[in-house]
Amino acid sequence: EIVGVENASESEVVRGQHSADQSSHRAVLPDAVVWPDSTDQVQEVVRYAARRHIAVVPWGAGTSLEGNPIPLRGGIVIDFQRMNRILAVHVEDFQVTVQPGVLYKDMNKTLSAHGLFFAPDPGANASIGGMIANNAAGTRTPKYGATRDNVLALEVVLADGSAIRTGSRTVKQSAGYDLTHLFTGSEGTLGLITEATLRLVPIPEHFCAALAAFDTVAQAADAVFGIIGSGIRPAAIELMDTAAIRYINSDLGIELPEKPHLIMEYDGASEATLQTELDLVEEICRSAGNASFTAGVGRAERDRLWEGRHHLFEAMLRQHPGETYLITDVCVPISAYPEIATFASDLMAELGLRGAVFGHAGDGNLHTIVFSGEEDSSKSAQLQDFNRRVILHALALEGTCSGEHGVGIGKQSFLPWEVGARTYAFMGRLKRFFDPDDILNPGKIVNS
């Protein structure tokens, strides 16, 4: 009655499509799926659920990697696909106001007509609501920041069905508590995002891509530390080990040397500025033991390289059909990046695991994907042990268990280790304050 018969479903096929994200966590069927087209409808659905103590789980594009939108207690999945409108483009202020179902790549295609773009790049064509809920980051974080750094204001529906607005369209604000950033990264556990105002940046006039190959992961990671430590801020700098290069070579027909690589991109106001930066970057890479350095990669080849990086996960899945996999997502201070990258690479070799080491190196974010046989329980346990050891090493380096994928299901047990028992308990109190009946995406982040 609230959303219309055609916009609600209890069919097993539809429920199955909303039972799992792109992680390897076990799927759980919701009881129903609805597609609202307005904040008013979202409010009515939440009120309906609140009166009956039914779980409510927000759904964007389902591209998350930690089980973040899996409806662990069934209930109602609210799919924001129909709330996909760009409400206003404030060209003069470099801002856009959108509904949560707008897809990242589609939005940037529209914004390009105004010479603007939303900088955080998760790789996948994620929904903006999902990016905000997970505080997505991606390749451009070193220069432009994560999603949290680019959200100015939100409209949020709370657990009782009421709606509030947070933040403003001003770039600076010191009025009251910073609720905008509290909801950003909360994975739908405190409220459902129904509108967002985002900071945009001009599309750079000049850019240049560069490739640097090394003999070891340690050398590549040392170069990253040197580049960031020099004060240069690349638009993107990605580390890929030999295995990762092998995967994208095979998948896209690229013929890069099978060595650890840094894929870098720089943008600036002039070609002269870019050339000065690239000369310094090459010198730093040479000092770190660089085997080859190629600057001025053409647009077509640059696009293929980024396509390969963005689709590395899918390329790996295609080459390991039916196998269990596990993804790590640690982040450390940039001075500790060489140590965590080397540790993960050496540990993978020590345990004889198949997979790859890669990451958004410019902000200290390291990923690995490791695989085990479909029926091999001992190997699956080994994956979990590998994940635990990488996370604990990152925490020992004053890092985090999750750089950009969120806590979801997979990182929940590590959160108390990272933040401490008292802070974790306080997070639980926050959850109970905002959601006393525990109906909003229950079972995620904290056990309330």
C-alpha positions as CSV (number, residue, x, y, z in Angstrom):
1,E,0.0,0.0,0.0
2,I,2.9,2.4,0.7
3,V,5.0,1.9,-2.4
4,G,2.4,0.4,-4.8
5,V,2.0,-3.3,-5.6
6,E,4.4,-3.1,-8.5
7,N,7.2,-1.8,-6.2
8,A,7.1,-4.5,-3.6
9,S,8.0,-8.2,-3.9
10,E,8.2,-11.3,-1.9
11,S,9.3,-13.5,-4.8
12,E,12.2,-15.8,-4.1
13,V,14.1,-14.6,-7.2
14,V,14.0,-11.0,-6.1
15,R,14.8,-11.8,-2.5
16,G,17.7,-13.8,-3.7
17,Q,19.0,-10.8,-5.6
18,H,19.1,-8.9,-2.4
19,S,20.6,-11.6,-0.2
20,A,24.3,-11.1,-0.7
21,D,26.8,-8.5,-1.9
22,Q,30.1,-9.2,-3.7
23,S,31.8,-10.6,-0.6
24,S,32.1,-14.3,0.2
25,H,29.8,-14.0,3.2
26,R,26.8,-16.4,3.4
27,A,23.7,-15.1,1.7
28,V,20.5,-14.5,3.8
29,L,17.1,-14.0,2.2
30,P,15.1,-11.0,3.3
31,D,11.3,-11.4,3.7
32,A,10.4,-8.7,1.2
33,V,12.0,-6.1,-1.0
34,V,10.5,-2.6,-1.7
35,W,11.4,0.2,-4.1
36,P,10.3,3.6,-2.7
37,D,10.5,6.7,-4.9
38,S,10.6,9.4,-2.2
39,T,11.7,10.2,1.3
40,D,8.0,10.2,2.4
41,Q,7.7,6.6,1.3
42,V,10.9,5.6,3.0
43,Q,9.6,7.2,6.2
44,E,6.3,5.2,5.9
45,V,8.0,1.9,5.3
46,V,10.3,2.5,8.4
47,R,7.3,3.5,10.5
48,Y,5.5,0.3,9.4
49,A,8.6,-1.8,10.3
50,A,9.2,0.0,13.6
51,R,5.6,-0.7,14.8
52,R,6.2,-4.4,14.2
53,H,9.9,-4.6,15.2
54,I,10.8,-5.8,11.6
55,A,14.4,-5.3,10.4
56,V,15.0,-2.8,7.7
57,V,18.1,-2.9,5.5
58,P,19.1,-0.3,2.9
59,W,20.3,-1.5,-0.5
60,G,22.3,0.5,-3.1
61,A,24.0,-1.4,-5.9
62,G,25.1,-4.4,-3.8
63,T,28.8,-3.9,-4.7
64,S,30.1,-3.8,-1.1
65,L,32.7,-6.3,0.0
66,E,32.2,-7.0,3.7
67,G,28.6,-8.3,3.8
68,N,27.4,-4.8,4.7
69,P,23.9,-5.0,3.2
70,I,23.2,-8.7,3.9
71,P,19.8,-8.9,5.7
72,L,21.0,-11.1,8.6
73,R,17.6,-11.1,10.3
74,G,15.5,-11.1,7.2
75,G,12.9,-8.3,7.2
76,I,12.5,-5.6,4.6
77,V,15.2,-4.6,2.2
78,I,14.7,-1.0,0.9
79,D,16.2,-0.8,-2.5
80,F,16.9,2.8,-3.5
81,Q,17.1,2.1,-7.2
82,R,14.1,4.3,-8.0
83,M,15.4,7.2,-5.9
84,N,18.1,8.0,-8.5
85,R,17.6,11.6,-9.4
86,I,20.1,14.4,-9.5
87,L,18.1,17.1,-7.7
88,A,20.3,20.2,-8.3
89,V,23.7,21.0,-9.7
90,H,25.2,24.1,-8.0
91,V,27.8,24.8,-10.7
92,E,29.1,28.0,-9.2
93,D,29.6,26.4,-5.8
94,F,31.0,23.1,-7.1
95,Q,28.2,21.1,-5.5
96,V,25.5,18.6,-6.4
97,T,22.4,17.4,-4.5
98,V,21.3,13.9,-5.3
99,Q,19.1,11.0,-4.1
100,P,20.9,7.9,-2.8
101,G,20.2,5.6,-5.7
102,V,22.2,7.7,-8.2
103,L,25.0,5.6,-9.5
104,Y,28.5,7.0,-9.2
105,K,29.7,6.6,-12.9
106,D,26.3,7.8,-14.3
107,M,26.4,10.9,-12.1
108,N,29.9,11.8,-13.1
109,K,28.9,11.4,-16.8
110,T,26.1,14.0,-16.3
111,L,28.4,16.3,-14.3
112,S,31.1,16.2,-17.0
113,A,28.9,18.5,-19.1
114,H,29.5,21.2,-16.4
115,G,33.3,20.4,-16.3
116,L,32.9,18.9,-12.8
117,F,33.2,15.5,-11.1
118,F,32.8,13.7,-7.8
119,A,36.3,12.7,-6.9
120,P,36.1,9.5,-4.7
121,D,36.4,6.5,-7.0
122,P,35.4,3.1,-5.6
123,G,36.0,1.4,-9.0
124,A,32.6,-0.2,-9.2
125,N,29.5,1.7,-10.3
126,A,28.3,2.0,-6.7
127,S,25.3,4.0,-5.6
128,I,26.0,7.3,-3.9
129,G,24.0,6.2,-0.9
130,G,26.1,3.1,-0.6
131,M,29.3,5.1,-0.9
132,I,28.3,7.4,1.9
133,A,27.1,4.5,4.1
134,N,30.4,2.7,3.7
135,N,32.6,5.9,3.5
136,A,34.0,4.5,0.2
137,A,37.4,5.8,-0.9
138,G,39.3,4.2,-3.8
139,T,42.1,5.3,-6.1
140,R,41.8,9.1,-5.9
141,T,42.0,9.4,-2.1
142,P,45.6,10.7,-1.9
143,K,44.7,14.0,-3.5
144,Y,40.9,14.3,-3.1
145,G,40.1,12.4,0.1
146,A,37.5,9.7,0.8
147,T,33.7,10.1,0.5
148,R,33.6,11.5,4.1
149,D,35.7,14.4,3.0
150,N,33.3,15.3,0.2
151,V,29.9,15.1,1.9
152,L,28.5,18.5,2.9
153,A,24.9,17.7,4.0
154,L,22.5,14.8,4.4
155,E,18.8,14.0,4.8
156,V,18.4,10.9,7.0
157,V,15.4,8.8,8.0
158,L,15.7,7.6,11.6
159,A,14.5,4.4,13.2
160,D,11.2,5.9,14.2
161,G,10.5,7.1,10.7
162,S,11.2,10.7,11.3
163,A,13.6,12.6,9.0
164,I,16.4,15.0,9.9
165,R,18.8,17.2,7.9
166,T,22.5,17.5,8.8
167,G,25.2,19.9,7.6
168,S,24.8,22.7,5.1
169,R,26.0,23.8,1.7
170,T,28.7,26.0,3.2
171,V,32.2,24.7,2.9
172,K,32.9,25.6,6.6
173,Q,30.5,25.0,9.5
174,S,31.0,25.1,13.3
175,A,27.4,25.0,14.3
176,G,26.6,22.0,16.6
177,Y,27.6,18.4,16.5
178,D,28.9,17.0,13.2
179,L,26.1,14.6,12.5
180,T,26.9,14.5,8.8
181,H,30.1,12.6,9.5
182,L,28.5,10.4,12.1
183,F,26.1,9.0,9.6
184,T,28.8,8.7,6.9
185,G,30.3,5.3,7.3
186,S,27.6,4.0,9.6
187,E,26.4,1.4,7.1
188,G,22.7,2.1,7.6
189,T,22.8,1.2,11.3
190,L,21.9,4.6,12.6
191,G,19.7,5.9,9.8
192,L,18.8,5.6,6.1
193,I,20.3,8.3,3.8
194,T,17.7,9.7,1.4
195,E,19.4,12.8,0.1
196,A,23.0,14.1,0.0
197,T,24.8,17.3,-1.0
198,L,28.3,16.6,-2.3
199,R,31.5,18.6,-2.9
200,L,32.7,18.5,-6.6
201,V,36.0,19.5,-8.2
202,P,36.8,20.7,-11.7
203,I,37.8,18.1,-14.2
204,P,41.6,18.6,-14.5
205,E,42.9,20.2,-17.7
206,H,46.2,18.4,-17.7
207,F,47.0,14.9,-16.5
208,C,49.7,12.3,-17.0
209,A,49.9,8.6,-16.2
210,A,53.1,6.8,-15.3
211,L,54.2,3.2,-14.7
212,A,57.0,2.0,-12.6
213,A,58.1,-1.6,-12.3
214,F,60.2,-3.1,-9.4
215,D,61.8,-6.4,-8.6
216,T,60.1,-6.7,-5.2
217,V,56.9,-5.5,-3.4
218,A,59.2,-4.0,-0.8
219,Q,60.9,-1.7,-3.3
220,A,57.6,-0.6,-4.7
221,A,56.3,0.2,-1.3
222,D,59.5,2.1,-0.4
223,A,58.9,4.2,-3.5
224,V,55.4,5.0,-2.4
225,F,56.7,6.3,1.0
226,G,59.3,8.4,-0.8
227,I,56.8,9.9,-3.2
228,I,54.2,10.9,-0.5
229,G,57.0,12.0,1.8
230,S,58.3,14.3,-0.8
231,G,55.1,16.4,-0.6
232,I,53.9,15.3,-4.1
233,R,50.2,14.5,-4.1
234,P,49.4,12.1,-6.9
235,A,45.8,11.9,-8.0
236,A,46.2,8.1,-7.8
237,I,49.0,5.7,-7.0
238,E,48.2,2.0,-7.0
239,L,50.5,-0.9,-6.0
240,M,50.1,-4.3,-7.8
241,D,52.3,-7.3,-7.1
242,T,53.5,-9.7,-9.7
243,A,50.4,-11.9,-9.4
244,A,48.1,-9.0,-9.8
245,I,49.9,-7.9,-13.0
246,R,49.7,-11.5,-14.2
247,Y,45.9,-11.5,-13.7
248,I,45.2,-8.3,-15.6
249,N,47.7,-9.3,-18.4
250,S,45.7,-12.5,-18.9
251,D,42.3,-10.9,-18.6
252,L,42.8,-7.8,-20.8
253,G,45.6,-8.9,-23.0
254,I,47.9,-6.3,-21.6
255,E,51.6,-7.1,-21.8
256,L,53.2,-5.5,-18.7
257,P,56.4,-7.1,-17.4
258,E,55.5,-9.6,-14.7
259,K,56.9,-7.6,-11.8
260,P,55.4,-5.5,-9.0
261,H,54.2,-2.2,-10.4
262,L,53.1,1.2,-9.3
263,I,50.4,2.7,-11.6
264,M,50.3,6.5,-11.0
265,E,48.3,9.4,-12.2
266,Y,49.1,13.1,-11.7
267,D,47.0,16.1,-12.6
268,G,47.8,19.8,-12.4
269,A,47.3,23.3,-13.8
270,S,50.0,23.1,-16.4
271,E,52.1,20.6,-18.3
272,A,55.2,22.2,-16.9
273,T,54.1,21.5,-13.4
274,L,53.4,17.9,-14.2
275,Q,56.7,17.4,-15.8
276,T,58.5,18.8,-12.7
277,E,56.6,16.4,-10.5
278,L,57.2,13.4,-12.8
279,D,61.0,14.1,-12.9
280,L,61.1,14.0,-9.1
281,V,58.9,10.8,-9.0
282,E,61.2,9.0,-11.4
283,E,64.2,10.0,-9.3
284,I,62.5,8.6,-6.2
285,C,61.6,5.4,-8.0
286,R,65.1,4.9,-9.2
287,S,66.4,5.4,-5.7
288,A,64.0,2.6,-4.5
289,G,65.4,0.2,-7.0
290,N,63.1,0.8,-9.9
291,A,63.5,-1.6,-12.8
292,S,61.7,0.6,-15.4
293,F,59.8,3.8,-15.5
294,T,57.4,5.0,-18.2
295,A,55.8,8.4,-18.1
296,G,53.4,10.0,-20.5
297,V,51.3,6.8,-21.0
298,G,48.7,7.6,-23.7
299,R,45.1,8.0,-22.9
300,A,44.0,4.7,-24.5
301,E,46.6,2.7,-22.7
302,R,46.0,4.6,-19.4
303,D,42.3,3.8,-19.7
304,R,43.1,0.1,-20.2
305,L,45.4,0.1,-17.2
306,W,42.8,1.6,-14.9
307,E,40.2,-0.8,-16.4
308,G,42.4,-3.6,-15.4
309,R,43.0,-2.3,-11.9
310,H,39.3,-1.6,-11.3
311,H,38.3,-5.1,-12.7
312,L,41.1,-7.0,-10.9
313,F,38.7,-8.6,-8.5
314,E,36.4,-9.8,-11.2
315,A,39.4,-11.1,-13.2
316,M,40.6,-13.1,-10.3
317,L,37.2,-14.6,-9.6
318,R,37.0,-15.7,-13.3
319,Q,40.3,-17.5,-12.9
320,H,39.3,-19.2,-9.7
321,P,35.7,-20.3,-10.4
322,G,33.8,-21.7,-7.5
323,E,36.6,-21.2,-5.0
324,T,36.3,-19.7,-1.6
325,Y,38.0,-16.3,-1.3
326,L,38.8,-13.7,1.3
327,I,39.6,-10.0,0.9
328,T,41.7,-7.9,3.3
329,D,41.3,-4.1,3.6
330,V,43.9,-2.8,6.1
331,C,45.3,0.7,6.2
332,V,48.4,2.0,8.0
333,P,50.2,5.3,8.4
334,I,52.2,5.9,5.2
335,S,55.5,5.4,7.0
336,A,54.4,1.9,7.8
337,Y,53.3,1.0,4.3
338,P,56.5,-0.7,3.2
339,E,56.3,-3.0,6.3
340,I,52.7,-4.0,5.9
341,A,53.0,-4.6,2.2
342,T,56.1,-6.8,2.7
343,F,54.5,-8.6,5.6
344,A,51.4,-9.5,3.6
345,S,53.4,-10.6,0.5
346,D,55.8,-12.7,2.6
347,L,53.0,-14.3,4.6
348,M,51.1,-15.3,1.5
349,A,54.2,-17.0,0.2
350,E,55.0,-18.6,3.5
351,L,51.5,-20.1,3.7
352,G,51.5,-21.1,0.0
353,L,48.3,-19.2,-0.7
354,R,47.2,-18.2,-4.2
355,G,46.1,-14.7,-4.7
356,A,47.5,-11.1,-5.1
357,V,48.7,-8.1,-3.1
358,F,47.6,-4.7,-4.3
359,G,46.1,-1.5,-2.9
360,H,45.6,2.3,-2.9
361,A,49.2,2.8,-1.9
362,G,49.1,6.6,-1.7
363,D,46.9,6.6,1.4
364,G,48.4,3.5,3.1
365,N,45.5,1.2,2.1
366,L,46.5,-2.5,1.3
367,H,44.3,-5.2,-0.1
368,T,44.9,-8.9,-0.7
369,I,42.6,-11.5,-2.2
370,V,43.5,-15.1,-1.4
371,F,41.7,-18.3,-2.6
372,S,41.2,-21.8,-1.3
373,G,39.6,-24.9,-2.9
374,E,35.8,-25.1,-2.8
375,E,35.6,-28.1,-0.4
376,D,38.9,-27.6,1.4
377,S,37.9,-26.6,5.0
378,S,41.5,-26.6,6.2
379,K,42.4,-24.1,3.5
380,S,39.4,-21.9,4.4
381,A,40.7,-21.8,8.0
382,Q,44.1,-20.9,6.6
383,L,42.5,-17.9,4.8
384,Q,41.0,-16.7,8.1
385,D,44.3,-17.1,9.8
386,F,46.0,-15.1,7.1
387,N,43.4,-12.4,7.4
388,R,43.7,-12.3,11.2
389,R,47.5,-12.0,11.1
390,V,47.5,-9.2,8.5
391,I,44.9,-7.3,10.5
392,L,46.7,-7.7,13.8
393,H,50.0,-6.6,12.2
394,A,48.3,-3.5,10.8
395,L,46.9,-2.7,14.2
396,A,50.3,-3.1,15.7
397,L,51.5,-0.5,13.2
398,E,48.7,1.9,14.5
399,G,46.6,1.2,11.5
400,T,43.0,0.0,11.0
401,C,41.2,-3.2,10.1
402,S,39.2,-1.5,7.4
403,G,40.4,1.3,5.2
404,E,37.4,1.6,2.9
405,H,35.2,-1.5,2.8
406,G,33.5,-0.9,6.2
407,V,33.1,-3.2,9.1
408,G,30.0,-5.1,7.9
409,I,30.2,-8.7,9.0
410,G,33.8,-9.6,8.3
411,K,35.6,-7.0,10.5
412,Q,33.2,-6.9,13.4
413,S,35.3,-9.2,15.6
414,F,38.4,-7.0,15.1
415,L,36.7,-3.6,15.9
416,P,37.1,-4.0,19.7
417,W,40.8,-4.8,19.2
418,E,41.2,-1.6,17.2
419,V,39.1,0.9,19.2
420,G,39.3,-0.6,22.7
421,A,36.6,-2.0,24.9
422,R,35.3,1.3,26.3
423,T,35.1,2.9,22.9
424,Y,33.4,-0.2,21.5
425,A,30.9,-0.1,24.3
426,F,30.2,3.6,23.6
427,M,29.6,2.8,20.0
428,G,27.0,0.3,21.2
429,R,25.3,3.0,23.3
430,L,25.2,5.3,20.2
431,K,23.5,2.5,18.2
432,R,20.9,1.9,21.0
433,F,20.2,5.6,21.2
434,F,19.5,6.0,17.5
435,D,17.9,2.6,17.1
436,P,16.6,1.3,20.5
437,D,14.7,-1.7,18.9
438,D,17.7,-2.6,16.7
439,I,15.8,-2.7,13.4
440,L,18.3,-0.7,11.2
441,N,20.6,-3.2,9.4
442,P,21.0,-5.2,12.6
443,G,24.1,-7.3,13.2
444,K,26.5,-4.9,11.6
445,I,29.4,-2.9,13.1
446,V,28.5,-3.5,16.7
447,N,26.6,-6.1,18.6
448,S,23.9,-4.0,20.2
